[in-house]
């Protein structure tokens, strides 16, 4: 996600204050803190987006989708099929 820095560590992984996560390049609304859940990965994980067009996705390989901002195309990370809290909800 935009919030992930592979070189400097993830600053929003353990951030659970109420609010809206937005694209770091264009401020497009992406996720609500209400849809965020704890995950073992080094980046934040969410169960749903704010708007239908918050993100765009394309299949990168079996079981993995590349996720981008739905407005500007900024790379946000990956969604992994059947990875999520309890019910197999995908994560971003």
Gaussian input, Z-matrix of N, CA and C with variables (Angstrom, degrees):
# hf/3-21g

backbone

0 1
 N
 C     1     B1
 C     2     B2     1     A1
 N     3     B3     2     A2     1     D1
 C     4     B4     3     A3     2     D2
 C     5     B5     4     A4     3     D3
 N     6     B6     5     A5     4     D4
 C     7     B7     6     A6     5     D5
 C     8     B8     7     A7     6     D6
 N     9     B9     8     A8     7     D7
 C    10    B10     9     A9     8     D8
 C    11    B11    10    A10     9     D9
 N    12    B12    11    A11    10    D10
 C    13    B13    12    A12    11    D11
 C    14    B14    13    A13    12    D12
 N    15    B15    14    A14    13    D13
 C    16    B16    15    A15    14    D14
 C    17    B17    16    A16    15    D15
 N    18    B18    17    A17    16    D16
 C    19    B19    18    A18    17    D17
 C    20    B20    19    A19    18    D18
 N    21    B21    20    A20    19    D19
 C    22    B22    21    A21    20    D20
 C    23    B23    22    A22    21    D21
 N    24    B24    23    A23    22    D22
 C    25    B25    24    A24    23    D23
 C    26    B26    25    A25    24    D24
 N    27    B27    26    A26    25    D25
 C    28    B28    27    A27    26    D26
 C    29    B29    28    A28    27    D27
 N    30    B30    29    A29    28    D28
 C    31    B31    30    A30    29    D29
 C    32    B32    31    A31    30    D30
 N    33    B33    32    A32    31    D31
 C    34    B34    33    A33    32    D32
 C    35    B35    34    A34    33    D33
 N    36    B36    35    A35    34    D34
 C    37    B37    36    A36    35    D35
 C    38    B38    37    A37    36    D36
 N    39    B39    38    A38    37    D37
 C    40    B40    39    A39    38    D38
 C    41    B41    40    A40    39    D39
 N    42    B42    41    A41    40    D40
 C    43    B43    42    A42    41    D41
 C    44    B44    43    A43    42    D42
 N    45    B45    44    A44    43    D43
 C    46    B46    45    A45    44    D44
 C    47    B47    46    A46    45    D45
 N    48    B48    47    A47    46    D46
 C    49    B49    48    A48    47    D47
 C    50    B50    49    A49    48    D48
 N    51    B51    50    A50    49    D49
 C    52    B52    51    A51    50    D50
 C    53    B53    52    A52    51    D51
 N    54    B54    53    A53    52    D52
 C    55    B55    54    A54    53    D53
 C    56    B56    55    A55    54    D54
 N    57    B57    56    A56    55    D55
 C    58    B58    57    A57    56    D56
 C    59    B59    58    A58    57    D57
 N    60    B60    59    A59    58    D58
 C    61    B61    60    A60    59    D59
 C    62    B62    61    A61    60    D60
 N    63    B63    62    A62    61    D61
 C    64    B64    63    A63    62    D62
 C    65    B65    64    A64    63    D63
 N    66    B66    65    A65    64    D64
 C    67    B67    66    A66    65    D65
 C    68    B68    67    A67    66    D66
 N    69    B69    68    A68    67    D67
 C    70    B70    69    A69    68    D68
 C    71    B71    70    A70    69    D69
 N    72    B72    71    A71    70    D70
 C    73    B73    72    A72    71    D71
 C    74    B74    73    A73    72    D72
 N    75    B75    74    A74    73    D73
 C    76    B76    75    A75    74    D74
 C    77    B77    76    A76    75    D75
 N    78    B78    77    A77    76    D76
 C    79    B79    78    A78    77    D77
 C    80    B80    79    A79    78    D78
 N    81    B81    80    A80    79    D79
 C    82    B82    81    A81    80    D80
 C    83    B83    82    A82    81    D81
 N    84    B84    83    A83    82    D82
 C    85    B85    84    A84    83    D83
 C    86    B86    85    A85    84    D84
 N    87    B87    86    A86    85    D85
 C    88    B88    87    A87    86    D86
 C    89    B89    88    A88    87    D87
 N    90    B90    89    A89    88    D88
 C    91    B91    90    A90    89    D89
 C    92    B92    91    A91    90    D90
 N    93    B93    92    A92    91    D91
 C    94    B94    93    A93    92    D92
 C    95    B95    94    A94    93    D93
 N    96    B96    95    A95    94    D94
 C    97    B97    96    A96    95    D95
 C    98    B98    97    A97    96    D96
 N    99    B99    98    A98    97    D97
 C   100   B100    99    A99    98    D98
 C   101   B101   100   A100    99    D99
 N   102   B102   101   A101   100   D100
 C   103   B103   102   A102   101   D101
 C   104   B104   103   A103   102   D102
 N   105   B105   104   A104   103   D103
 C   106   B106   105   A105   104   D104
 C   107   B107   106   A106   105   D105
 N   108   B108   107   A107   106   D106
 C   109   B109   108   A108   107   D107
 C   110   B110   109   A109   108   D108
 N   111   B111   110   A110   109   D109
 C   112   B112   111   A111   110   D110
 C   113   B113   112   A112   111   D111
 N   114   B114   113   A113   112   D112
 C   115   B115   114   A114   113   D113
 C   116   B116   115   A115   114   D114
 N   117   B117   116   A116   115   D115
 C   118   B118   117   A117   116   D116
 C   119   B119   118   A118   117   D117
 N   120   B120   119   A119   118   D118
 C   121   B121   120   A120   119   D119
 C   122   B122   121   A121   120   D120
 N   123   B123   122   A122   121   D121
 C   124   B124   123   A123   122   D122
 C   125   B125   124   A124   123   D123
 N   126   B126   125   A125   124   D124
 C   127   B127   126   A126   125   D125
 C   128   B128   127   A127   126   D126
 N   129   B129   128   A128   127   D127
 C   130   B130   129   A129   128   D128
 C   131   B131   130   A130   129   D129
 N   132   B132   131   A131   130   D130
 C   133   B133   132   A132   131   D131
 C   134   B134   133   A133   132   D132
 N   135   B135   134   A134   133   D133
 C   136   B136   135   A135   134   D134
 C   137   B137   136   A136   135   D135
 N   138   B138   137   A137   136   D136
 C   139   B139   138   A138   137   D137
 C   140   B140   139   A139   138   D138
 N   141   B141   140   A140   139   D139
 C   142   B142   141   A141   140   D140
 C   143   B143   142   A142   141   D141
 N   144   B144   143   A143   142   D142
 C   145   B145   144   A144   143   D143
 C   146   B146   145   A145   144   D144
 N   147   B147   146   A146   145   D145
 C   148   B148   147   A147   146   D146
 C   149   B149   148   A148   147   D147
 N   150   B150   149   A149   148   D148
 C   151   B151   150   A150   149   D149
 C   152   B152   151   A151   150   D150
 N   153   B153   152   A152   151   D151
 C   154   B154   153   A153   152   D152
 C   155   B155   154   A154   153   D153
 N   156   B156   155   A155   154   D154
 C   157   B157   156   A156   155   D155
 C   158   B158   157   A157   156   D156
 N   159   B159   158   A158   157   D157
 C   160   B160   159   A159   158   D158
 C   161   B161   160   A160   159   D159
 N   162   B162   161   A161   160   D160
 C   163   B163   162   A162   161   D161
 C   164   B164   163   A163   162   D162
 N   165   B165   164   A164   163   D163
 C   166   B166   165   A165   164   D164
 C   167   B167   166   A166   165   D165
 N   168   B168   167   A167   166   D166
 C   169   B169   168   A168   167   D167
 C   170   B170   169   A169   168   D168
 N   171   B171   170   A170   169   D169
 C   172   B172   171   A171   170   D170
 C   173   B173   172   A172   171   D171
 N   174   B174   173   A173   172   D172
 C   175   B175   174   A174   173   D173
 C   176   B176   175   A175   174   D174
 N   177   B177   176   A176   175   D175
 C   178   B178   177   A177   176   D176
 C   179   B179   178   A178   177   D177
 N   180   B180   179   A179   178   D178
 C   181   B181   180   A180   179   D179
 C   182   B182   181   A181   180   D180
 N   183   B183   182   A182   181   D181
 C   184   B184   183   A183   182   D182
 C   185   B185   184   A184   183   D183
 N   186   B186   185   A185   184   D184
 C   187   B187   186   A186   185   D185
 C   188   B188   187   A187   186   D186
 N   189   B189   188   A188   187   D187
 C   190   B190   189   A189   188   D188
 C   191   B191   190   A190   189   D189
 N   192   B192   191   A191   190   D190
 C   193   B193   192   A192   191   D191
 C   194   B194   193   A193   192   D192
 N   195   B195   194   A194   193   D193
 C   196   B196   195   A195   194   D194
 C   197   B197   196   A196   195   D195
 N   198   B198   197   A197   196   D196
 C   199   B199   198   A198   197   D197
 C   200   B200   199   A199   198   D198
 N   201   B201   200   A200   199   D199
 C   202   B202   201   A201   200   D200
 C   203   B203   202   A202   201   D201
 N   204   B204   203   A203   202   D202
 C   205   B205   204   A204   203   D203
 C   206   B206   205   A205   204   D204
 N   207   B207   206   A206   205   D205
 C   208   B208   207   A207   206   D206
 C   209   B209   208   A208   207   D207
 N   210   B210   209   A209   208   D208
 C   211   B211   210   A210   209   D209
 C   212   B212   211   A211   210   D210
 N   213   B213   212   A212   211   D211
 C   214   B214   213   A213   212   D212
 C   215   B215   214   A214   213   D213
 N   216   B216   215   A215   214   D214
 C   217   B217   216   A216   215   D215
 C   218   B218   217   A217   216   D216
 N   219   B219   218   A218   217   D217
 C   220   B220   219   A219   218   D218
 C   221   B221   220   A220   219   D219
 N   222   B222   221   A221   220   D220
 C   223   B223   222   A222   221   D221
 C   224   B224   223   A223   222   D222
 N   225   B225   224   A224   223   D223
 C   226   B226   225   A225   224   D224
 C   227   B227   226   A226   225   D225
 N   228   B228   227   A227   226   D226
 C   229   B229   228   A228   227   D227
 C   230   B230   229   A229   228   D228
 N   231   B231   230   A230   229   D229
 C   232   B232   231   A231   230   D230
 C   233   B233   232   A232   231   D231
 N   234   B234   233   A233   232   D232
 C   235   B235   234   A234   233   D233
 C   236   B236   235   A235   234   D234
 N   237   B237   236   A236   235   D235
 C   238   B238   237   A237   236   D236
 C   239   B239   238   A238   237   D237
 N   240   B240   239   A239   238   D238
 C   241   B241   240   A240   239   D239
 C   242   B242   241   A241   240   D240
 N   243   B243   242   A242   241   D241
 C   244   B244   243   A243   242   D242
 C   245   B245   244   A244   243   D243
 N   246   B246   245   A245   244   D244
 C   247   B247   246   A246   245   D245
 C   248   B248   247   A247   246   D246
 N   249   B249   248   A248   247   D247
 C   250   B250   249   A249   248   D248
 C   251   B251   250   A250   249   D249
 N   252   B252   251   A251   250   D250
 C   253   B253   252   A252   251   D251
 C   254   B254   253   A253   252   D252
 N   255   B255   254   A254   253   D253
 C   256   B256   255   A255   254   D254
 C   257   B257   256   A256   255   D255
 N   258   B258   257   A257   256   D256
 C   259   B259   258   A258   257   D257
 C   260   B260   259   A259   258   D258
 N   261   B261   260   A260   259   D259
 C   262   B262   261   A261   260   D260
 C   263   B263   262   A262   261   D261
 N   264   B264   263   A263   262   D262
 C   265   B265   264   A264   263   D263
 C   266   B266   265   A265   264   D264
 N   267   B267   266   A266   265   D265
 C   268   B268   267   A267   266   D266
 C   269   B269   268   A268   267   D267
 N   270   B270   269   A269   268   D268
 C   271   B271   270   A270   269   D269
 C   272   B272   271   A271   270   D270
 N   273   B273   272   A272   271   D271
 C   274   B274   273   A273   272   D272
 C   275   B275   274   A274   273   D273

   B1=1.4414
   B2=1.5212
   B3=1.2851
   B4=1.4509
   B5=1.5212
   B6=1.3054
   B7=1.4548
   B8=1.5221
   B9=1.3101
   B10=1.4557
   B11=1.5213
   B12=1.2944
   B13=1.4555
   B14=1.5174
   B15=1.3093
   B16=1.4541
   B17=1.5206
   B18=1.3175
   B19=1.4576
   B20=1.5167
   B21=1.3446
   B22=1.4559
   B23=1.5035
   B24=1.3230
   B25=1.4579
   B26=1.5212
   B27=1.3036
   B28=1.4549
   B29=1.5204
   B30=1.3200
   B31=1.4584
   B32=1.5218
   B33=1.3364
   B34=1.4616
   B35=1.5298
   B36=1.3277
   B37=1.4628
   B38=1.5244
   B39=1.3204
   B40=1.4625
   B41=1.5249
   B42=1.3070
   B43=1.4608
   B44=1.5305
   B45=1.3482
   B46=1.4620
   B47=1.5239
   B48=1.3251
   B49=1.4611
   B50=1.5287
   B51=1.3520
   B52=1.4691
   B53=1.5252
   B54=1.3270
   B55=1.4514
   B56=1.5080
   B57=1.3213
   B58=1.4566
   B59=1.5272
   B60=1.3184
   B61=1.4574
   B62=1.5247
   B63=1.3244
   B64=1.4639
   B65=1.5236
   B66=1.3230
   B67=1.4578
   B68=1.5281
   B69=1.3192
   B70=1.4642
   B71=1.5251
   B72=1.3326
   B73=1.4681
   B74=1.5210
   B75=1.3552
   B76=1.4683
   B77=1.5289
   B78=1.3238
   B79=1.4701
   B80=1.5296
   B81=1.3228
   B82=1.4675
   B83=1.5229
   B84=1.3502
   B85=1.4566
   B86=1.5297
   B87=1.3246
   B88=1.4599
   B89=1.5242
   B90=1.3356
   B91=1.4540
   B92=1.5239
   B93=1.3279
   B94=1.4650
   B95=1.5228
   B96=1.3013
   B97=1.4633
   B98=1.5360
   B99=1.3293
   B100=1.4723
   B101=1.5304
   B102=1.3323
   B103=1.4583
   B104=1.5310
   B105=1.3273
   B106=1.4655
   B107=1.5218
   B108=1.3289
   B109=1.4605
   B110=1.5232
   B111=1.3311
   B112=1.4633
   B113=1.5242
   B114=1.3289
   B115=1.4569
   B116=1.5125
   B117=1.3192
   B118=1.4699
   B119=1.5262
   B120=1.3317
   B121=1.4670
   B122=1.5312
   B123=1.3270
   B124=1.4669
   B125=1.5286
   B126=1.3150
   B127=1.4636
   B128=1.5229
   B129=1.3183
   B130=1.4598
   B131=1.5271
   B132=1.3271
   B133=1.4569
   B134=1.5276
   B135=1.3354
   B136=1.4580
   B137=1.5179
   B138=1.3374
   B139=1.4595
   B140=1.5144
   B141=1.3400
   B142=1.4649
   B143=1.5205
   B144=1.3103
   B145=1.4668
   B146=1.5272
   B147=1.3430
   B148=1.4644
   B149=1.5322
   B150=1.3195
   B151=1.4642
   B152=1.5233
   B153=1.3083
   B154=1.4587
   B155=1.5289
   B156=1.3467
   B157=1.4651
   B158=1.5329
   B159=1.3278
   B160=1.4638
   B161=1.5245
   B162=1.3225
   B163=1.4583
   B164=1.5237
   B165=1.3245
   B166=1.4566
   B167=1.5218
   B168=1.3226
   B169=1.4613
   B170=1.5228
   B171=1.3316
   B172=1.4546
   B173=1.5151
   B174=1.3208
   B175=1.4624
   B176=1.5186
   B177=1.3162
   B178=1.4634
   B179=1.5290
   B180=1.3382
   B181=1.4611
   B182=1.5337
   B183=1.3241
   B184=1.4712
   B185=1.5326
   B186=1.3119
   B187=1.4632
   B188=1.5026
   B189=1.3309
   B190=1.4686
   B191=1.5285
   B192=1.3120
   B193=1.4600
   B194=1.5195
   B195=1.3023
   B196=1.4578
   B197=1.5228
   B198=1.3308
   B199=1.4621
   B200=1.5243
   B201=1.3329
   B202=1.4650
   B203=1.5199
   B204=1.3145
   B205=1.4594
   B206=1.5278
   B207=1.3200
   B208=1.4500
   B209=1.5139
   B210=1.3264
   B211=1.4663
   B212=1.5243
   B213=1.3360
   B214=1.4690
   B215=1.5246
   B216=1.3310
   B217=1.4578
   B218=1.5181
   B219=1.3274
   B220=1.4576
   B221=1.5292
   B222=1.3240
   B223=1.4594
   B224=1.5148
   B225=1.3454
   B226=1.4628
   B227=1.5147
   B228=1.3091
   B229=1.4596
   B230=1.5119
   B231=1.3247
   B232=1.4590
   B233=1.5210
   B234=1.3112
   B235=1.4562
   B236=1.5134
   B237=1.3368
   B238=1.4523
   B239=1.5224
   B240=1.3140
   B241=1.4530
   B242=1.5272
   B243=1.3229
   B244=1.4690
   B245=1.5247
   B246=1.3077
   B247=1.4633
   B248=1.5188
   B249=1.2885
   B250=1.4522
   B251=1.5134
   B252=1.3242
   B253=1.4628
   B254=1.5274
   B255=1.2661
   B256=1.4571
   B257=1.5301
   B258=1.3081
   B259=1.4535
   B260=1.5232
   B261=1.3290
   B262=1.4545
   B263=1.5274
   B264=1.3340
   B265=1.4441
   B266=1.5199
   B267=1.3068
   B268=1.4648
   B269=1.5176
   B270=1.3023
   B271=1.4594
   B272=1.5216
   B273=1.2976
   B274=1.4729
   B275=1.5070
   A1=109.49
   A2=115.96
   A3=119.79
   A4=110.77
   A5=115.69
   A6=120.88
   A7=111.37
   A8=117.06
   A9=121.73
   A10=110.87
   A11=115.88
   A12=120.79
   A13=107.07
   A14=117.40
   A15=120.29
   A16=112.46
   A17=117.28
   A18=120.47
   A19=113.32
   A20=117.15
   A21=119.54
   A22=115.65
   A23=118.20
   A24=121.01
   A25=111.28
   A26=116.20
   A27=122.53
   A28=110.84
   A29=117.31
   A30=120.71
   A31=113.43
   A32=119.32
   A33=121.05
   A34=113.77
   A35=119.15
   A36=121.39
   A37=111.48
   A38=118.18
   A39=122.28
   A40=112.57
   A41=117.06
   A42=123.34
   A43=108.37
   A44=117.64
   A45=121.02
   A46=112.98
   A47=117.78
   A48=120.10
   A49=109.08
   A50=118.02
   A51=121.04
   A52=111.65
   A53=115.60
   A54=119.66
   A55=112.33
   A56=115.22
   A57=123.51
   A58=108.92
   A59=116.55
   A60=121.87
   A61=107.64
   A62=116.20
   A63=121.58
   A64=109.78
   A65=115.67
   A66=121.42
   A67=109.27
   A68=115.90
   A69=120.43
   A70=112.77
   A71=117.60
   A72=120.32
   A73=113.71
   A74=117.99
   A75=118.76
   A76=114.60
   A77=118.02
   A78=123.80
   A79=114.51
   A80=118.15
   A81=121.89
   A82=108.62
   A83=118.16
   A84=121.94
   A85=110.51
   A86=115.75
   A87=121.53
   A88=112.85
   A89=116.50
   A90=121.71
   A91=110.95
   A92=115.58
   A93=121.44
   A94=108.29
   A95=116.69
   A96=120.37
   A97=110.26
   A98=118.03
   A99=121.41
   A100=111.53
   A101=118.06
   A102=120.25
   A103=112.31
   A104=116.52
   A105=121.55
   A106=109.88
   A107=116.39
   A108=120.17
   A109=110.22
   A110=115.03
   A111=120.18
   A112=109.11
   A113=114.75
   A114=121.05
   A115=108.51
   A116=116.64
   A117=120.33
   A118=113.32
   A119=117.63
   A120=120.18
   A121=110.18
   A122=117.78
   A123=120.03
   A124=114.11
   A125=119.36
   A126=121.40
   A127=110.30
   A128=118.65
   A129=121.28
   A130=111.43
   A131=117.13
   A132=122.81
   A133=109.29
   A134=116.29
   A135=122.41
   A136=110.35
   A137=116.19
   A138=120.73
   A139=113.24
   A140=118.37
   A141=120.29
   A142=111.32
   A143=115.07
   A144=121.40
   A145=110.36
   A146=116.31
   A147=122.01
   A148=110.34
   A149=117.02
   A150=123.53
   A151=109.39
   A152=116.27
   A153=120.47
   A154=111.22
   A155=116.45
   A156=120.67
   A157=112.84
   A158=117.82
   A159=119.79
   A160=111.69
   A161=116.67
   A162=121.03
   A163=110.34
   A164=115.75
   A165=122.12
   A166=106.46
   A167=116.23
   A168=120.79
   A169=110.19
   A170=115.75
   A171=119.92
   A172=108.72
   A173=114.66
   A174=120.35
   A175=109.84
   A176=115.46
   A177=121.17
   A178=110.91
   A179=114.88
   A180=122.52
   A181=106.54
   A182=118.91
   A183=119.11
   A184=111.72
   A185=115.95
   A186=121.27
   A187=115.64
   A188=118.57
   A189=120.85
   A190=110.67
   A191=115.17
   A192=122.16
   A193=109.94
   A194=117.36
   A195=122.81
   A196=106.48
   A197=116.98
   A198=122.11
   A199=109.10
   A200=115.91
   A201=122.14
   A202=110.10
   A203=116.42
   A204=121.55
   A205=107.68
   A206=116.21
   A207=121.09
   A208=114.22
   A209=116.97
   A210=120.43
   A211=112.17
   A212=117.75
   A213=120.26
   A214=114.33
   A215=117.86
   A216=120.40
   A217=115.39
   A218=118.01
   A219=121.69
   A220=109.42
   A221=117.87
   A222=122.39
   A223=111.87
   A224=116.96
   A225=121.72
   A226=113.37
   A227=117.72
   A228=119.82
   A229=110.97
   A230=116.38
   A231=121.89
   A232=112.02
   A233=115.13
   A234=123.07
   A235=105.91
   A236=116.83
   A237=121.61
   A238=108.98
   A239=116.98
   A240=122.98
   A241=110.29
   A242=115.85
   A243=124.05
   A244=113.73
   A245=116.80
   A246=121.44
   A247=107.20
   A248=117.32
   A249=120.24
   A250=110.52
   A251=116.29
   A252=119.68
   A253=111.97
   A254=117.53
   A255=129.29
   A256=117.90
   A257=119.40
   A258=122.02
   A259=113.62
   A260=118.99
   A261=121.22
   A262=113.08
   A263=117.17
   A264=121.07
   A265=108.91
   A266=116.67
   A267=120.07
   A268=110.01
   A269=116.50
   A270=120.65
   A271=109.45
   A272=115.42
   A273=121.65
   A274=108.43
   D1=167.79
   D2=177.22
   D3=-58.56
   D4=-22.79
   D5=-174.86
   D6=-83.82
   D7=-5.89
   D8=-176.57
   D9=-95.89
   D10=127.89
   D11=174.64
   D12=-117.62
   D13=107.87
   D14=-175.93
   D15=-66.79
   D16=-20.49
   D17=-177.94
   D18=-97.41
   D19=-27.74
   D20=-175.33
   D21=-114.91
   D22=3.98
   D23=-179.61
   D24=90.03
   D25=155.81
   D26=-177.60
   D27=-87.68
   D28=121.89
   D29=-176.90
   D30=-90.62
   D31=-16.65
   D32=-177.81
   D33=-108.27
   D34=3.23
   D35=-178.85
   D36=-57.35
   D37=-46.68
   D38=-177.22
   D39=-102.71
   D40=20.59
   D41=179.51
   D42=-92.76
   D43=114.81
   D44=-177.18
   D45=-125.00
   D46=22.43
   D47=176.38
   D48=-69.67
   D49=145.32
   D50=179.39
   D51=-60.44
   D52=140.98
   D53=177.74
   D54=159.29
   D55=-169.83
   D56=-178.08
   D57=-118.56
   D58=131.27
   D59=174.07
   D60=-88.34
   D61=133.06
   D62=-177.98
   D63=-124.07
   D64=162.41
   D65=176.80
   D66=-63.06
   D67=136.21
   D68=-178.63
   D69=-71.67
   D70=-15.53
   D71=-179.91
   D72=-98.35
   D73=-37.66
   D74=-172.74
   D75=-126.76
   D76=0.84
   D77=179.69
   D78=66.16
   D79=17.32
   D80=176.06
   D81=-66.95
   D82=133.56
   D83=-179.53
   D84=-66.31
   D85=129.89
   D86=-177.16
   D87=-112.81
   D88=-61.09
   D89=-172.97
   D90=-138.98
   D91=149.13
   D92=171.97
   D93=-91.95
   D94=148.48
   D95=176.68
   D96=-62.69
   D97=-21.96
   D98=178.67
   D99=-66.95
   D100=-23.27
   D101=-179.45
   D102=-97.58
   D103=5.17
   D104=-179.60
   D105=-85.71
   D106=143.90
   D107=177.43
   D108=-139.83
   D109=157.76
   D110=179.37
   D111=-69.52
   D112=140.19
   D113=-176.68
   D114=-149.58
   D115=154.15
   D116=-177.43
   D117=-79.84
   D118=-10.72
   D119=179.75
   D120=-71.23
   D121=164.40
   D122=-178.82
   D123=-82.44
   D124=10.16
   D125=179.50
   D126=-131.81
   D127=164.14
   D128=179.72
   D129=-64.54
   D130=149.85
   D131=179.41
   D132=-125.62
   D133=138.12
   D134=-176.30
   D135=-133.35
   D136=151.91
   D137=179.51
   D138=-95.15
   D139=-21.59
   D140=-179.60
   D141=-157.19
   D142=160.22
   D143=-179.92
   D144=-93.81
   D145=167.19
   D146=177.49
   D147=-70.16
   D148=-50.61
   D149=-177.29
   D150=-121.75
   D151=160.70
   D152=177.55
   D153=-59.72
   D154=-32.50
   D155=-178.45
   D156=-101.46
   D157=18.96
   D158=179.63
   D159=-61.65
   D160=-39.11
   D161=-179.98
   D162=-133.90
   D163=160.82
   D164=169.90
   D165=-121.40
   D166=151.68
   D167=-177.29
   D168=-136.20
   D169=147.51
   D170=169.65
   D171=-141.60
   D172=145.49
   D173=-177.62
   D174=-67.49
   D175=120.82
   D176=-179.79
   D177=-94.41
   D178=-37.08
   D179=177.07
   D180=-162.30
   D181=168.13
   D182=-179.30
   D183=-54.49
   D184=124.77
   D185=178.08
   D186=82.74
   D187=1.33
   D188=-178.14
   D189=-137.54
   D190=130.82
   D191=178.49
   D192=-117.77
   D193=136.72
   D194=173.02
   D195=-79.45
   D196=131.41
   D197=-177.58
   D198=-113.41
   D199=132.31
   D200=179.40
   D201=-130.01
   D202=158.99
   D203=174.58
   D204=-59.19
   D205=134.08
   D206=-179.18
   D207=-71.22
   D208=-13.48
   D209=-179.37
   D210=-99.46
   D211=-52.76
   D212=-172.76
   D213=-109.81
   D214=-9.33
   D215=179.22
   D216=84.06
   D217=8.31
   D218=177.89
   D219=-59.55
   D220=132.44
   D221=179.05
   D222=-65.94
   D223=128.83
   D224=-177.90
   D225=-112.23
   D226=-13.69
   D227=-179.31
   D228=129.67
   D229=-144.34
   D230=-175.85
   D231=-132.78
   D232=154.01
   D233=169.96
   D234=-113.13
   D235=130.60
   D236=-179.58
   D237=-110.92
   D238=125.21
   D239=-177.08
   D240=-62.27
   D241=138.26
   D242=179.02
   D243=60.97
   D244=26.61
   D245=176.37
   D246=-118.08
   D247=116.07
   D248=-179.30
   D249=170.71
   D250=-175.79
   D251=-177.84
   D252=-72.12
   D253=137.24
   D254=172.34
   D255=38.80
   D256=-54.16
   D257=-171.27
   D258=-96.76
   D259=15.20
   D260=178.97
   D261=72.68
   D262=25.77
   D263=179.24
   D264=-70.86
   D265=136.63
   D266=178.80
   D267=-66.62
   D268=156.22
   D269=178.17
   D270=-120.37
   D271=159.27
   D272=178.98
   D273=-111.16

